[in-house]
Amino acid sequence: MLTIPRRIAFINEKGGSGKTTLVANIASHLALGRGRRTLAIDMDPQGQLGKALGLEVRRPKGSAIQLLVDSVLGDAAHPEDPDTGAIRPSLPAWPTRIPRLDVIVANKALALAPGLADAATTDPDDHAPERRLARNLDLSRDLHRYDFVLFDAPPSFGSLTLSVLLACEEVVVPVPLTFLAIDGFAELLRTMKMVRERYGHRALRVSMVVPTFYRRTRMAQEVLEKLATRFPKEIARTVVGFHVKLDEAQSHGLSIFEYAPRDRAAGLMAALAEELEAREPRPAELPRAGDRGQPTATRR
């Protein structure tokens, strides 16, 4: 029986939310601490996810752009599905030092992917380029190897973010505890509502809201309380502050668990990963065919 991995996108339409740090370290703990086979996909042309995990992103052997154009270009080396005859491409994933964790890196070329795909297509029936990411993942012969697929989405809404939303079922929203945080989150919720309605992607939902960059200020506390009031089921029990060791780890291309496993930040990242793992949809919440708890404590 093939594994159907959970597909989870980390998205905030405003930059500087900490999403890449969360993806890198939550993916690391799922693989290293929980024994989960994990694939992290960087869909942000800045390419920070691969750098944070010590991978070369400027001239990789394979990158995320292939997820948007390979099936269009038609690689004859890809085997065909014996049942349907459809090409089943392999994923351009890189192994990391962490067992069970692979990464698909990105670089600036990814920003050109929508235009390249449109120019390359020869399929008159391909009227939905925004669905190519989802289709290529569905076709891949490799995806069943993973328990989790985590996407690092771009920090603004556009064709790449739309592709990510159509390729995932769950969304994790890192929310900096700043004045405009609630408005930014509201914009994302409107975007998700549009995707559910316009594209029929009824399974799309917010799994977790992660407060980030907490400081002991009155404004941060007020924003945190508003988040807890407006999103009581979605808000994470773990709140992430400013942690120097997280920045230091990324500057060395390491996860926090490799760089400073006893640091408080490692405990926070582990707690977030385990909370996300525990939020797996109940059977009644699983998407139907064709569809693509109140916090008890706060760690600060």
C-alpha positions as CSV (number, residue, x, y, z in Angstrom):
1,M,0.0,0.0,0.0
2,L,1.4,3.4,-1.1
3,T,1.9,6.1,1.5
4,I,-0.1,9.3,0.9
5,P,2.0,12.0,2.5
6,R,0.6,15.1,4.2
7,R,1.2,18.1,2.1
8,I,1.7,21.2,4.2
9,A,2.5,24.7,3.0
10,F,4.1,27.3,5.2
11,I,2.8,30.6,3.9
12,N,2.6,34.3,4.9
13,E,2.0,36.9,2.2
14,K,4.3,39.3,4.0
15,G,8.1,38.7,4.3
16,G,10.1,38.3,7.5
17,S,7.7,36.0,9.2
18,G,10.2,33.2,10.0
19,K,8.6,30.6,7.6
20,T,11.9,29.3,6.1
21,T,13.3,28.8,9.6
22,L,10.2,26.9,10.6
23,V,10.2,24.7,7.5
24,A,13.9,23.9,7.9
25,N,13.8,23.0,11.5
26,I,10.3,21.4,11.7
27,A,11.3,19.2,8.7
28,S,14.6,18.3,10.5
29,H,12.8,17.3,13.7
30,L,10.2,15.2,11.9
31,A,13.0,13.3,10.2
32,L,15.6,13.2,12.9
33,G,13.5,13.1,16.1
34,R,10.3,11.4,14.8
35,G,11.6,9.1,12.2
36,R,9.3,10.5,9.5
37,R,10.4,10.5,5.9
38,T,10.2,14.1,5.0
39,L,10.5,16.2,1.8
40,A,11.0,19.9,2.0
41,I,10.3,21.8,-1.2
42,D,11.5,25.4,-1.6
43,M,9.1,27.3,-3.9
44,D,10.6,30.7,-3.0
45,P,13.0,32.0,-5.7
46,Q,15.2,33.5,-3.0
47,G,16.4,29.9,-2.3
48,Q,16.9,30.3,1.4
49,L,15.7,26.9,2.5
50,G,18.4,25.0,0.7
51,K,21.0,27.4,2.1
52,A,19.6,27.0,5.6
53,L,20.3,23.2,5.4
54,G,23.7,23.5,3.8
55,L,22.9,22.8,0.2
56,E,24.2,24.4,-3.0
57,V,21.4,26.2,-4.7
58,R,23.0,28.3,-7.4
59,R,23.9,25.5,-9.8
60,P,22.0,22.4,-8.5
61,K,21.6,19.2,-10.5
62,G,17.9,19.6,-10.1
63,S,15.6,22.2,-8.6
64,A,12.0,23.2,-8.0
65,I,11.7,24.7,-11.5
66,Q,11.5,21.1,-12.8
67,L,8.3,20.6,-10.9
68,L,6.7,23.2,-13.1
69,V,8.1,22.5,-16.6
70,D,9.4,18.9,-16.8
71,S,6.1,17.3,-17.6
72,V,5.5,20.0,-20.2
73,L,8.8,19.5,-21.9
74,G,8.4,15.7,-21.8
75,D,11.5,13.9,-20.5
76,A,11.7,10.6,-22.4
77,A,13.8,9.1,-19.7
78,H,10.9,9.2,-17.3
79,P,9.1,5.8,-17.0
80,E,5.5,5.5,-17.9
81,D,2.7,4.4,-15.5
82,P,1.8,0.8,-16.6
83,D,-1.9,1.4,-16.0
84,T,-2.4,4.8,-17.6
85,G,0.7,5.3,-19.8
86,A,1.3,8.7,-18.2
87,I,4.9,9.8,-17.6
88,R,6.0,9.4,-14.0
89,P,8.8,11.8,-13.4
90,S,11.3,11.5,-10.6
91,L,11.6,14.3,-8.1
92,P,14.7,16.6,-8.2
93,A,15.3,16.0,-4.5
94,W,18.6,16.2,-2.7
95,P,19.5,14.2,0.4
96,T,20.7,16.1,3.4
97,R,23.0,15.1,6.2
98,I,19.9,14.3,8.2
99,P,18.6,10.8,7.6
100,R,15.1,10.7,6.0
101,L,15.2,14.4,5.1
102,D,15.4,15.4,1.4
103,V,15.1,18.9,-0.1
104,I,14.1,20.3,-3.4
105,V,16.0,23.5,-3.7
106,A,15.1,26.7,-5.5
107,N,17.0,29.7,-6.9
108,K,16.3,32.8,-8.9
109,A,15.5,30.8,-12.0
110,L,12.3,29.7,-10.3
111,A,10.8,33.2,-10.8
112,L,10.9,32.6,-14.5
113,A,9.1,29.2,-14.3
114,P,5.6,30.3,-15.1
115,G,6.7,32.0,-18.3
116,L,9.0,29.1,-19.3
117,A,6.2,26.6,-18.8
118,D,3.8,28.6,-20.9
119,A,6.3,29.0,-23.7
120,A,7.2,25.3,-23.6
121,T,3.8,23.7,-23.6
122,T,2.6,21.9,-26.7
123,D,-0.4,20.4,-25.0
124,P,-3.6,22.1,-26.2
125,D,-5.5,20.6,-23.2
126,D,-3.1,22.3,-20.7
127,H,-5.3,25.2,-19.7
128,A,-4.3,25.3,-16.0
129,P,-0.6,26.0,-15.5
130,E,-1.3,26.8,-11.9
131,R,-2.1,23.1,-11.4
132,R,1.2,21.8,-12.8
133,L,2.9,21.5,-9.5
134,A,0.1,19.4,-8.1
135,R,-0.1,17.3,-11.2
136,N,3.7,16.7,-11.3
137,L,3.7,15.7,-7.6
138,D,0.7,13.4,-8.2
139,L,2.5,11.7,-11.1
140,S,5.8,11.3,-9.5
141,R,7.0,7.8,-8.8
142,D,8.9,9.1,-5.7
143,L,6.2,10.9,-3.6
144,H,4.9,7.8,-1.9
145,R,8.3,7.4,-0.2
146,Y,7.5,10.3,2.2
147,D,5.3,10.8,5.2
148,F,5.4,14.6,5.0
149,V,5.9,17.1,2.2
150,L,6.5,20.7,3.5
151,F,6.5,23.7,1.1
152,D,8.3,26.9,1.7
153,A,6.1,29.4,-0.2
154,P,7.1,32.8,-1.6
155,P,6.4,35.8,0.7
156,S,3.9,37.3,-1.7
157,F,0.8,36.2,-3.6
158,G,1.4,35.2,-7.2
159,S,1.4,32.3,-9.6
160,L,4.0,30.3,-7.5
161,T,2.0,30.7,-4.2
162,L,-1.2,29.8,-6.1
163,S,0.5,26.6,-7.4
164,V,1.5,25.7,-3.8
165,L,-2.0,26.2,-2.4
166,L,-3.4,23.9,-5.1
167,A,-0.7,21.3,-4.4
168,C,-1.2,21.1,-0.6
169,E,-4.1,20.3,1.7
170,E,-2.8,22.1,4.9
171,V,-1.4,25.5,5.6
172,V,0.8,26.6,8.5
173,V,0.8,30.4,9.0
174,P,3.7,32.0,10.8
175,V,2.5,35.3,12.2
176,P,5.0,37.9,13.5
177,L,3.6,39.6,16.6
178,T,3.5,43.0,15.0
179,F,0.9,45.7,14.4
180,L,0.0,44.5,10.9
181,A,0.1,40.8,11.6
182,I,-3.6,40.3,11.9
183,D,-4.3,42.1,8.7
184,G,-1.7,40.1,6.8
185,F,-3.3,36.9,8.1
186,A,-6.7,38.0,7.1
187,E,-5.4,38.6,3.5
188,L,-4.2,35.0,3.4
189,L,-7.5,33.7,4.6
190,R,-9.2,35.6,1.8
191,T,-6.8,34.1,-0.7
192,M,-7.5,30.6,0.6
193,K,-11.2,31.2,0.4
194,M,-10.8,32.2,-3.2
195,V,-8.8,29.1,-4.0
196,R,-11.4,26.8,-2.3
197,E,-14.3,28.4,-4.2
198,R,-12.8,29.3,-7.6
199,Y,-10.7,26.1,-8.0
200,G,-12.9,23.7,-6.1
201,H,-10.1,22.9,-3.7
202,R,-12.4,22.2,-0.7
203,A,-9.8,20.2,1.3
204,L,-7.5,23.3,1.8
205,R,-7.4,24.4,5.5
206,V,-5.3,26.1,8.1
207,S,-3.7,23.5,10.3
208,M,-1.7,25.7,12.6
209,V,-1.0,29.4,13.3
210,V,2.5,29.9,14.7
211,P,3.2,33.2,16.6
212,T,6.7,34.3,15.8
213,F,9.2,37.0,17.0
214,Y,7.6,37.3,20.4
215,R,9.0,40.0,22.7
216,R,7.9,40.9,26.2
217,T,6.1,44.0,25.0
218,R,2.5,45.1,25.5
219,M,1.9,45.2,21.7
220,A,3.2,41.7,21.2
221,Q,1.0,40.4,24.0
222,E,-2.0,42.2,22.6
223,V,-1.5,40.7,19.1
224,L,-0.9,37.3,20.7
225,E,-4.2,37.6,22.6
226,K,-6.1,38.7,19.5
227,L,-4.7,35.7,17.5
228,A,-5.8,33.3,20.3
229,T,-9.3,34.9,20.4
230,R,-9.8,34.9,16.6
231,F,-8.2,31.6,15.9
232,P,-8.6,29.5,19.1
233,K,-8.4,26.1,17.3
234,E,-5.6,26.9,15.0
235,I,-3.1,28.8,17.2
236,A,0.0,26.8,18.3
237,R,0.7,26.1,21.9
238,T,4.3,27.1,21.2
239,V,5.3,30.7,20.7
240,V,8.6,31.5,19.0
241,G,10.7,34.5,20.1
242,F,14.1,35.8,19.0
243,H,16.7,33.1,19.2
244,V,20.3,33.9,18.3
245,K,21.2,30.2,18.0
246,L,18.6,29.8,15.2
247,D,20.3,32.5,13.1
248,E,23.8,31.1,13.9
249,A,22.7,27.6,12.9
250,Q,21.4,28.8,9.5
251,S,24.6,30.8,8.9
252,H,26.4,27.4,9.1
253,G,23.9,25.6,7.0
254,L,22.7,23.5,9.9
255,S,19.4,22.8,11.7
256,I,19.2,23.8,15.3
257,F,19.3,20.2,16.3
258,E,22.7,19.7,14.7
259,Y,24.1,23.1,15.8
260,A,22.7,23.5,19.3
261,P,20.5,20.6,20.3
262,R,20.4,21.6,24.0
263,D,19.4,25.2,23.3
264,R,15.9,26.4,24.2
265,A,15.2,27.1,20.5
266,A,15.7,23.4,19.7
267,G,13.1,22.5,22.3
268,L,10.6,25.0,20.7
269,M,11.2,23.7,17.2
270,A,10.7,20.1,18.4
271,A,7.5,21.1,20.2
272,L,6.1,22.7,17.1
273,A,7.0,19.8,14.9
274,E,5.3,17.4,17.3
275,E,2.2,19.5,17.6
276,L,1.9,19.7,13.8
277,E,2.3,16.0,13.6
278,A,-0.5,15.5,16.2
279,R,-2.8,17.7,14.2
280,E,-3.3,15.2,11.4
281,P,-6.8,15.4,10.1
282,R,-9.3,12.9,11.7
283,P,-10.9,10.4,9.3
284,A,-14.0,12.6,9.1
285,E,-11.9,15.6,8.0
286,L,-10.0,13.8,5.3
287,P,-10.6,15.2,1.8
288,R,-13.3,13.5,-0.3
289,A,-12.4,11.9,-3.7
290,G,-11.9,14.7,-6.2
291,D,-11.0,17.2,-3.5
292,R,-7.7,18.2,-3.9
293,G,-7.9,22.1,19.9
294,Q,-7.9,25.1,21.9
295,P,-4.3,25.6,23.3
296,T,-3.7,24.4,26.8
297,A,-0.4,26.1,27.4
298,T,2.0,28.6,25.8
299,R,5.8,28.1,25.8
300,R,7.7,31.3,25.6
